[in-house]
Amino acid sequence: WGRKPKFWHLLENQNERPGVHPKTKKDKPTILRDNTPIDTSNLPTLLLSDIPDHSSVVKLISCEDDIHDLIQEIKLSIKRIDEIKTSNENGLIDDDKVLSKHAWGLDSEWKPSSMCGHESPVATLQLSSPYKSFVLDMQVLCQPSTRNPDTELTRTEKCLSLALEPLFVHFNILIIGYGIVQDINKLAFSFPHLPCFRKIHSVVDFHAVANHVGSNMTSLQKAVAKLMGRILDKSEQCSDWSVRPLRHNQVQYAALDAAASRSLLSLALDQPGEDPQSFFQKK
């Protein structure tokens, strides 16, 4: 844009208590706009097929050859948004609704640990384009337990970092997630030798967006219930993400969190009384 993305104020000044993820904090009951509590027992479970225009097939990336499928999707995404930018007279994209339509969702999973001071590295990275879901098996793709930023990259790691960097540095492609700050920090901590995780630019935390839309959407589950009318099954969240091979249910769960986040952004802009031209300008 040639200017600071207007989305950035939604990431700045987030005073989350260290170690507490918005996904896991104890929440108040979600309230609808008419102050009627949501009865989640009557809501159907959210599936990938419920997300408009999105494939229900998840691509698991666990080797260098698989990365090429992700590269092609990233190239297509960049081409689409650049064509829109070029078609505008001022060469800018000022419509937040257009940007949200082309956003990518991001989420990650790691092995839960009850040991004080023990940090499990990211096991999977989930990315969701407007049309496809990818689950990257970071435990297989990357070197284990690397804490040295000067560690030499393997051929697969080089391929992965080069594939992700164009997506992460593009100012017109939003990277959205619920509590995404923790995911980004965790990725940088787990893989300090991969340059791509130090270059994520246009980040939107849906936790901040939710505060502008309605009351008590203090978890991804509650946001899905309020805006999508579905229940998000979190039964796999605390499963052992270090065990291989990953189970089908784990892969589906992982992909759904990232896909749901980007879909929620578009739904938030469609809320009554919201102006998609200035939604993210709110204080």
Helices and strands as residue ranges (DSSP letters): G 6-10, G 40-42, G 48-50, E 58-61, H 64-87, H 96-101, E 104-110, E 122-128, E 133-137, H 138-141, H 155-169, E 175-177, H 180-190, G 195-198, E 203-205, H 206-213, H 220-228, H 248-269, G 279-281
